[in-house]
Structures are given as structure tokens and as C-alpha cells.
């Protein structure tokens, strides 16, 4: 008995020619066949964190060099963080190395968190409003903390230098993550953030 004789019982619900199109669509939705959380989130976060930490370190390295005191800032902050002491009389390489590890570890953690948030925005665009509010609050807190820290260190680390350095570091991280999330850019360009249907 042929398919035509068997009626609907022998008819396929889809055409074999549709298979490549369906497969291609699925690849576009989920490149590499991996879940969204596994799709380079940690890797992107690590790169973003290293980039931000390096920008901030380079900024203070330049300022210290212009003042004629190379590596003074990491030495001062390292002494305060690791030993709880006032600014040192001399630069200690071990203190700088220890502080550098902490510095990069914190930025990598922030980078991974930022990459995770970027992935969530792709799924729920309106989350970006909450992220912007949280970012503003965090920057205000960072500004206040930096001001108090500068007074504690008796001008060794100037508040304006710390604020600008943090802004440069955050900007570098945001630009990198923005370049890696084309879907987020499309969402924002399309106005989905303010779409009442979201």
C-alpha cells in the first residue's frame, strides 16, 4: 500500500526539506548547543574583570609615576588592607603582590556578576532599569567610601583620582560586555525595555 493509498496514516507532518532550516534556527538561538549560563558567561566575566582591574592599576601607576613615587598607591592600599596600618615609609614588594591578587580577584568577581546580569537582560530586558538604579547607588556609595578613605590616608590617595579610576575601570568592563552581547544591543535599540508586554 502506498502513502497516497493510506490516507493521513502514511503522511509525514513535515517535509524533509524543512530539517536544515529548523536546525539552523536552533543553532542561531543557542550557538554551540550550550545552555545560556554556560555560553561563555564565566569566561567573559573573567576577561571583563581583568580588563577593569588593569585599567585601574594602570591609571594609578601613571599618577604615581607623575608624582615621582612609583607603585606608592598599591603599597599604601596593600598596607592598609593586609596589615591595617597607616601609610608605609617604604615600598614592600610582597605587600604590593598580595594586594594585587586581592585587587584582581575582586574585579573578576564583579566581571562574572556583570556577565551574568547581561545574559539575564537578554531574557528580560526590563531588568536593565533595576541594574541602572543599583549601579547609581553603588557609585554613590563608592564615592562616599573613597572620600573617607582619602581622608584616612592623609592625602596619599586622592579622592578624585580614585573616583576617576573606578569610572574608567567600570567603563572598560561595560564596553567589553556590551560588545559581547549583540542581543542586548538589539533589545535596547528596539525599545523592548519600555514595552508593556515584557
Beta strands, then each sheet from edge to edge (+ up, - down):
end
